[in-house]
Amino acid sequence: MQLNPLHLTQIPKGWWADTPLRFGVVLGVTVAFAALGHAIRGVTRSGATAGAIVCFALFASAGPGAFAALLSLFVITWVATRLGRARKQRLGTAERGEGRRASQVLANLGMAALCAALFAARGDASFLLAMAAALSEAAADTVSSECGQASSDTARLITTFARVPAGTDGGVTLVGTLAGVGAAALVSLVCVLMGLLPAGWLWIPAASGLLGMLADSYLGAWFEQPGWLGNDAVNFIGTVVAAAIATSWLPLIR
C-alpha cells in the first residue's frame, strides 16, 4: 500500500546513503557499532556480523533516525539482560556470557531490516511504520522476558494463567509486561523524535509492539513449549505480527 500523504513531507524518501560521503558514514558507524556490541559482550562474533548487516540496512535505507532506534533498542535490551543476573543464573535462564548469536540477532531484527530495505526500494512510508513496529516488538519481548525473570522466580502461563517457573515458554509476569510496554513506547518515541514517523503515529508501533509481544508469548506456550518451533522462529514471527498489525491500522488514519 503506497502511502504518501501531505503531512509526511519530513519523512525520509528512501535510500539515505545516496552519496559517497553518506555511504562512508554508514559504513563507519556500522563497523563501530558491531565492534562495540562485541566488545561489551552484547553479541558473539557471528552476532556482531549479523548486527552489522542489520545496522547497515537500517542506516543506509532510512538514515540516522533508524540507527538511533536500533541503538535505543540495543541499549535497553543490554541493560535488561544484565538486571538480576545472579537470579537468572540460578534459574538457568541467564543470557550466554559472550552475548547473542547471529540467529538470535536476525530473529529479532531481520524483519525490521527487511522493512527498511523495502522502504528504500519503494519510498513507501508504510514500511517505515512496519520497521518501527518490528523494532518496538523486539525491544518489548526481550525487556519483558529479562525483567520478568529478574523480578520473580515464577510466572503465569499466558494461556491458562497457571503458575510456572520464570523463563518458561509462554510465561508472563506483571513486572515484565509493564517493562515491555515501556520498552516498546521508548523505541517508538525515538522513531518519532528522529523524524521517521509523524507524532500522531506514536501509538501505532508502540501498541503493535505490545500485541506482537503477547503473540510471541502465545506462540511460546502453544508451539515452542511442545518443541514444534524454536525460540528464534517464535521471536521472528512476533516481529512479523507487529509489523503486520501496524500496517493494518493505516486505513483508519489516512
N, C-alpha and C positions, 0 to 999 in steps of 0.2 A: 504494500500500500504506500504509494508516494504521498509524502506529507510535506508540503512547503507553504504553510500559512504565513501571512504577512508578519505576524508578531515573532517569527523565528529568524529575523534577519541577522541577529547577532550570533547565531549558532554556526559553527564551522561548516563549510560546504563539502568537505571530504578531501582525503589525502593531504594532510597538513605538511608533510615533508616533501614539498614540491620544488625546493631549490637545493643546490649543493650544501649551502650553509645549514639549512634546517635539517637536511639528511644527516649531516655530520653531528649536529646537536643531538638528534635522536639516537644515533649510533653510540656517541659518547655516554649519554645518560643511561642507555641500555646496558652497556658494559659495566658501568659503575654500579648500577642498581643490582645486577646479577652478582657482582663481586661482593657487594655489601651483604646481600642476603646470605651468601655462603659463609662470609667471614663471621657473622653473628649466629651462625648455625640455624638460620631460618629455613634453609634448604640444603640438600645434598648437592654434589656436583651435577648430577643429572637434573635435579630440581632447579639449579641455577641456570642450566642451559634452557630448560623449558620456560623458566621465568623470563629469560632474555627474549625468547621468541614472543611470548605474550606481551611483554613490555614494548618491544619494537612495534608489534601490530597495533597496540592501543595508541602509542605516542605518534607513530608515523601516520596513522589513519585519522585520528581525531584531535591531535595536538596536546599541549601541556595539560589541559583540563582532564583528559583521560589518564594521563600519567599521575596527576595529583590524586585522582580517585583510586588508582591502583596503589599508590603509596600509602594513602589513608587506610586502605584495606590491609596492606601488609603490616603496618604499624599496630593497628588494633588487634589483629589476629596474633601477631607475635607476642604482644603483651598478654593477651588472654591465654595463650598456650603456656605461659610461664607462671600464671597465677595458680597458687595451691599445688605446685609441682610435687611436693612431698606426698600430699594426699593422693594425687593421681598415680604416682609411682607405687604407692601402697595398693591402690586398686588395680594396678596393671594396665591403666589406660593412658599413661603419660606418652606424649609425642616422643618419637625417637630423638636422641640427643643430637644427632647430626642434621636434623631438620626433615622437611618434606621431600619426597621423591618426585621425579618428573611426572609420574602417573597421577599423583595427588595434585600437583600444580595444574596440570592440564584438565583434570576432572573439575576443579573449582573455577578455573579461569579460561578454559578453552572456548566456552560459549561466548563470553564477553569479547575475546579476541576475534572470533568469527563475526560477531555483530559489528565490531569496529571495521573489519575488512570489508564487509558488505556496505557499510556506510560510506567508506572511501570510494567504493566502486560505483555506488548509485546516488550518493548525496542525499539520501532519504533520512530525515531526522527520526523516523520511527525506529531505525536501527540503533541510533544513539540512546533512545529510551530503553530499548531492549538490552543494550550493553550495560546501562546504569542499573537496571533491574537485576541482571545476572551478577554484577559485582556486589550489589546490595545483598543478594541471597547468599553469595559465598561468604560474605562477612558475617551475616546473621547466623548461618549454620555453624560456622567454626566457633564464633564467640559464644553462642548459646551452649554448645556442647562443652567447651572448655570451662566456661564459668559455672555451668551446672555441676560438672564433676568436681570443681574446686570448692563448691559450697556445700555439697551434701554427699553422703555415701549411698543414697538411694534416689530413685526417680520413679515417675509414674509412666507406665506403658501407655502411649497415646491412644491406642485402640481400645483398651479395656480399663485403663486407669489403675491397673494392678501395680502394687509396689514391686520394683525390680532394682537390682544393683545399679548404681550410677555407671554410665558407659554402655549399658545395654542398648542394642539397636532398637530404635523406636522409643526409647525412654526420654521423658521431658521433665524439667523442673521449672518452678515459677521463676527462680532467680535467673536460670539460663534463658528462659523465654524472654524475660524483660531485657536482659543483656543483648539478646539477638535483635530485639526491636530497636534498641538504641544503636546498635552497630549498623543496621540497615538504614536507619534515619541519618546517621552521620555520613555514610558514603553517598547517599542521595543528596544531602546538603552540599557536600563538596562538589558534586556534579553541577548543582545549580549555581553555587558561588563562582565556579570556574567558567560559567557561561555555556556549559554543554546543554543545559535544559532551561526552559523558562521557569521562573519561580512558581508559577501556577501548577507546574507539573511535579513539584517536590513530593507530593504524597504518592504518586504513581509507582516509582521504583521502590519507595520505602514499603508501601503496602504489598507490592508484588514480591519483594524480597521476603517479607514475613510469610506470605502464603506459600512461596517456594520452600521456605524453611520447614513449614508444617508438612508440606507434601513430602519432603525429604524424610521426616520422622515417620510418616505413614509407610513410605516405601521401605524404610529400615525395618519396621515391625512386620510388614507383610512379605517382603521379598529378601531382605538382607539377613534377617534372623534365621530363616529356614535354609539359607545358603544358596538361594536362587540368583541373587545378584551380589556383586562385591561392593565394598564401600565406595570405590571410585565411580562405579556406574551409578550408584544412588546419588552421589554428590553431583555428578554431571546432569542427571535428569532433573534434579532440583533447580539448577540454574536454567535449564531449558523451560521448565514450568514457569519460573519467574519471568523470563523474557516473553513467553507467550501470553501470560496474563497481562503484562504491561501493555503490549501492543493491542490486546483485545479491548482495552479501555479507550483507545484513541477515538473511535467513532463517537463516543459520548462527549468529547471535549473539543471537537473540531469547530 
